[in-house]
Amino acid sequence: QVQLVESGGGLVQAGGSLRLSCAASRILPRINDMGWYRQALGKQRELVATIETSGGSIVYADSVKGRFTISRDNAKRTVYLQMNSLKPEDTAVYYCTVRTIFSHDYWGQGTQVTVSS
């Protein structure tokens, strides 16, 4: 049963923008932290950004600071990742993740982002 549904990936030229969305199923318990990770071909999965429940605490990887913005809509149980000024090195499969109040982590199926030079 799919519990996180991601959308918004695709192919874009360098300098372009994409917006990723990830909606959490209503069957999941209350959600605390939400975030995005990515995994490039042949590399380990790495943190992109996380946001806590109220949106007051946000963490970004150094490589995306100033270009990416994470946000969330708690009523819709959705987390977003606005990606601007994309670079070829941003090419990866992007995964959303949520942590529930029981400290259980759930992962999305991943969405491909490809940035051409």
C-alpha positions as CSV (number, residue, x, y, z in Angstrom):
1,Q,0.0,0.0,0.0
2,V,1.5,3.3,-1.1
3,Q,1.9,5.6,1.8
4,L,3.9,8.5,0.2
5,V,3.1,9.7,-3.3
6,E,5.7,11.8,-5.0
7,S,5.4,13.9,-8.1
8,G,7.1,16.7,-10.0
9,G,10.3,15.1,-11.2
10,G,11.4,15.4,-14.8
11,L,14.0,16.7,-17.3
12,V,15.1,20.3,-17.2
13,Q,18.0,22.3,-18.5
14,A,20.6,23.8,-16.3
15,G,19.4,27.0,-14.6
16,G,15.8,25.8,-14.7
17,S,13.4,25.0,-11.9
18,L,11.3,22.1,-10.7
19,R,8.9,21.6,-7.8
20,L,8.6,18.3,-6.1
21,S,5.6,17.3,-4.0
22,C,5.0,14.4,-1.7
23,A,1.7,13.6,-0.1
24,A,1.4,11.3,2.9
25,S,-1.5,8.9,3.2
26,R,-4.1,9.5,5.8
27,I,-3.5,6.1,7.2
28,L,-0.2,7.2,8.6
29,P,-0.1,8.4,12.2
30,R,0.6,12.0,13.0
31,I,3.7,13.2,11.2
32,N,6.6,15.1,12.7
33,D,9.6,15.7,10.5
34,M,9.4,15.6,6.7
35,G,12.2,15.8,4.2
36,W,13.9,15.1,1.0
37,Y,16.9,12.9,0.2
38,R,18.5,12.2,-3.2
39,Q,20.7,9.4,-4.6
40,A,22.8,9.9,-7.7
41,L,23.9,7.0,-9.8
42,G,26.7,5.2,-8.1
43,K,26.6,7.4,-5.0
44,Q,25.1,7.1,-1.5
45,R,21.8,8.6,-0.6
46,E,22.2,12.1,0.8
47,L,20.2,14.6,2.7
48,V,18.8,17.5,0.7
49,A,16.5,19.2,3.2
50,T,14.3,18.6,6.2
51,I,11.5,20.5,7.9
52,E,10.0,20.0,11.3
53,T,6.3,20.1,12.2
54,S,5.8,23.8,12.6
55,G,8.2,24.7,9.8
56,G,10.4,26.5,12.3
57,S,13.4,24.3,12.0
58,I,14.7,23.7,8.5
59,V,18.0,22.1,7.5
60,Y,19.6,22.2,4.0
61,A,22.6,20.5,2.5
62,D,25.3,23.0,1.8
63,S,25.1,22.1,-1.9
64,V,21.5,23.3,-2.2
65,K,21.4,26.3,0.1
66,G,20.1,29.4,-1.6
67,R,18.7,27.4,-4.5
68,F,16.2,25.0,-3.0
69,T,13.3,25.7,-0.6
70,I,11.5,23.1,1.4
71,S,8.0,23.8,2.7
72,R,5.0,21.8,4.0
73,D,1.2,22.0,4.2
74,N,0.2,20.1,7.3
75,A,-3.5,20.2,6.4
76,K,-2.7,18.4,3.1
77,R,0.1,16.3,4.7
78,T,2.3,17.4,1.9
79,V,5.9,18.4,1.7
80,Y,7.3,20.4,-1.2
81,L,10.8,21.0,-2.6
82,Q,11.1,24.1,-4.9
83,M,14.4,23.7,-6.8
84,N,15.8,26.7,-8.6
85,S,19.0,27.3,-10.5
86,L,19.3,23.6,-11.1
87,K,22.7,22.2,-12.0
88,P,23.7,18.9,-13.7
89,E,25.1,17.7,-10.4
90,D,21.6,17.9,-9.0
91,T,20.6,14.9,-11.2
92,A,19.4,12.1,-9.0
93,V,16.5,10.2,-7.8
94,Y,14.8,12.3,-5.1
95,Y,13.0,10.5,-2.2
96,C,10.7,12.1,0.3
97,T,10.6,10.8,3.8
98,V,8.4,11.4,6.9
99,R,8.8,10.5,10.5
100,T,5.7,9.8,12.5
101,I,5.1,10.6,16.2
102,F,6.1,7.0,16.9
103,S,9.5,7.7,15.3
104,H,8.8,5.4,12.4
105,D,10.3,6.5,9.1
106,Y,8.5,6.1,5.7
107,W,10.0,6.6,2.3
108,G,8.5,7.5,-1.1
109,Q,9.2,5.5,-4.2
110,G,11.5,8.1,-5.6
111,T,11.2,10.5,-8.5
112,Q,13.9,11.1,-11.1
113,V,15.3,14.6,-11.6
114,T,17.6,15.0,-14.6
115,V,19.4,18.3,-15.3
116,S,20.9,18.7,-18.7
117,S,23.9,20.9,-19.3
